[in-house]
């Protein structure tokens, strides 16, 4: 099902039709429950949202500045706004969805999801409200995934998530990203293999 949604994804205002919504672990998570944001961690920038990328066959790029594992969010997890590139949303209220200046360019968060998908050349940034996402747990997470060959951190996250919510790997699988070889990067998705 996830591979089909990835393969058939296209520019649309419907997140499910766009492909997969993927959050790569980026260091803003709670260490004991890494599927949640840390709201009390010392020495970190305050973040009230999660960043994710919409990926599909045409736009196969995961966020490369993060860990090598992450979460596939369910398509009903609401997107506050989206940008056709990384906008450095960390520390900005609502991830900058109310508008902000970055890199001397005014970013208009009023763009439709379809417009963002059409403008994306590498990876995009979708801003997810923390509260809306956490209210959808555990069903707001469809899978745990990882890139490369080292699955230790992904398996640790996957096992903890399943144990915490009393789920099985048939409900929330562990997926290995098979990269697009011609791009020479583990961050470009070709297809996903269930390795639960």
C-alpha positions in Angstrom: 0.0 0.0 0.0 2.8 2.5 0.9 4.8 1.6 -2.2 1.7 2.1 -4.3 1.0 5.5 -2.8 4.6 6.5 -3.3 4.6 5.3 -7.0 1.3 7.0 -7.8 1.9 10.3 -5.9 1.5 13.5 -7.8 0.9 17.2 -7.3 -2.4 17.5 -5.4 -4.1 19.3 -2.6 -4.9 15.9 -1.1 -1.9 14.7 1.0 -2.8 11.1 0.4 -2.6 11.7 -3.4 0.8 13.4 -3.1 2.6 10.3 -1.9 4.1 9.6 1.5 4.5 12.1 4.4 7.9 11.3 6.0 9.5 12.8 9.1 13.2 12.0 9.5 14.4 12.0 13.1 16.0 15.4 13.5 17.1 15.8 17.1 14.0 17.6 18.3 12.4 14.4 19.6 11.9 13.2 23.2 14.7 10.6 23.8 12.4 8.3 25.7 9.5 8.5 23.2 11.2 9.6 19.9 7.9 9.6 18.0 7.0 12.8 20.1 8.6 16.2 20.2 10.6 17.0 23.3 9.0 20.0 24.9 11.3 20.2 28.0 14.7 19.4 26.6 17.5 21.7 27.8 19.7 23.5 25.3 17.4 23.1 22.3 15.5 25.5 20.2 11.8 25.5 21.1 9.8 23.7 18.4 6.0 23.5 18.4 5.8 21.5 15.2 7.3 18.6 13.3 8.9 18.9 9.9 8.2 16.3 7.2 8.6 15.9 3.5 6.1 14.7 0.9 7.8 12.1 -1.3 6.8 10.2 -4.4 8.4 8.8 -7.5 8.8 12.3 -9.1 10.1 13.9 -5.8 11.9 11.0 -4.1 14.0 13.0 -1.7 14.0 12.6 2.1 15.4 15.4 4.3 19.2 14.7 4.2 20.2 16.8 7.2 18.7 14.3 9.8 19.3 10.8 11.1 19.0 7.9 8.8 15.6 6.8 10.1 12.2 8.3 10.5 8.4 7.9 10.6 5.9 7.7 7.8 2.9 9.7 8.9 -0.6 8.8 8.0 -2.1 11.0 5.3 -4.8 12.4 7.7 -2.1 14.0 9.9 -2.9 17.7 9.1 -0.3 19.8 7.3 -0.3 23.4 8.6 1.6 24.6 5.5 4.3 23.4 3.1 7.3 24.9 1.3 9.0 23.7 -1.8 12.4 23.6 0.0 13.9 23.5 3.5 13.1 26.8 5.2 14.8 26.3 8.5 11.6 26.1 10.4 13.1 25.1 13.8 12.5 27.7 16.4 9.9 29.6 14.4 6.3 29.5 15.8 4.2 27.2 13.8 7.2 26.5 11.6 6.9 29.8 9.8 3.4 29.1 8.5 2.4 32.6 9.4 5.1 33.9 7.0 8.7 34.9 7.6 11.8 36.2 5.8 14.5 33.6 5.1 17.5 33.8 2.8 16.3 37.3 1.7 13.2 35.8 0.1 9.7 36.3 1.4 8.0 32.9 1.6 4.3 32.8 1.1 2.8 29.9 3.1 -0.5 30.5 1.4 0.6 28.4 -1.5 -1.5 25.3 -2.1 -0.1 21.9 -1.5 -0.4 21.2 -5.2 1.6 24.4 -6.0 4.3 23.4 -3.5 4.6 19.9 -5.0 4.9 21.4 -8.5 7.6 23.8 -7.4 9.7 21.1 -5.5 13.0 20.2 -7.1 14.7 18.3 -4.3 13.0 17.9 -1.0 10.2 20.0 0.5 9.2 20.9 4.0 5.7 20.2 5.3 4.9 21.7 8.8 2.9 19.4 11.1 1.2 20.7 14.2 2.5 18.8 17.2 -0.8 18.6 19.1 -2.9 17.5 16.1 -0.2 14.8 15.3 0.0 13.5 18.9 -3.8 13.3 19.1 -3.7 10.9 16.2 -1.1 8.5 17.9 -0.6 5.7 17.4 -2.6 5.7 14.1 -0.8 8.9 12.9 2.3 6.7 12.2 2.0 4.2 9.4 5.6 2.9 9.4 9.2 3.4 10.6 11.8 3.6 7.9 15.5 3.8 7.5 18.1 4.5 4.8 21.4 2.7 4.3 22.4 -0.6 5.9 22.5 0.2 9.6 19.1 -0.5 11.0 19.9 -0.4 14.7 18.4 3.0 15.6 15.4 2.3 13.4 14.8 -1.1 15.0 15.1 0.5 18.5 12.5 3.1 17.6 10.2 0.6 15.9 10.4 -1.8 18.8 9.7 1.0 21.4 6.8 2.3 19.4 5.2 -1.1 19.0 5.7 -1.9 22.7 4.4 1.5 23.9 1.2 1.3 21.9 0.7 -2.5 22.0 0.9 -2.9 18.2 2.3 -5.5 15.9 4.6 -5.0 12.9 1.7 -5.9 10.6 0.1 -2.6 11.7 3.2 -0.5 11.7 6.0 -2.1 9.6 9.7 -1.4 9.6 10.7 -0.3 6.1 14.1 -0.2 4.4 14.5 2.5 1.8 16.0 1.2 -1.4 17.6 4.3 -2.9 17.5 5.5 -6.5 21.0 4.3 -7.6 21.5 6.8 -10.3 21.3 9.6 -7.8 24.2 8.2 -5.6 22.5 9.2 -2.4 20.6 7.1 0.2 18.1 10.0 0.6 16.3 9.4 -2.8 13.7 6.7 -2.5 13.2 4.1 -5.2 11.0 1.7 -3.2 10.4 0.4 0.3 11.0 -3.1 1.6 9.2 -4.4 4.7 12.0 -5.8 6.9 9.9 -6.2 10.1 
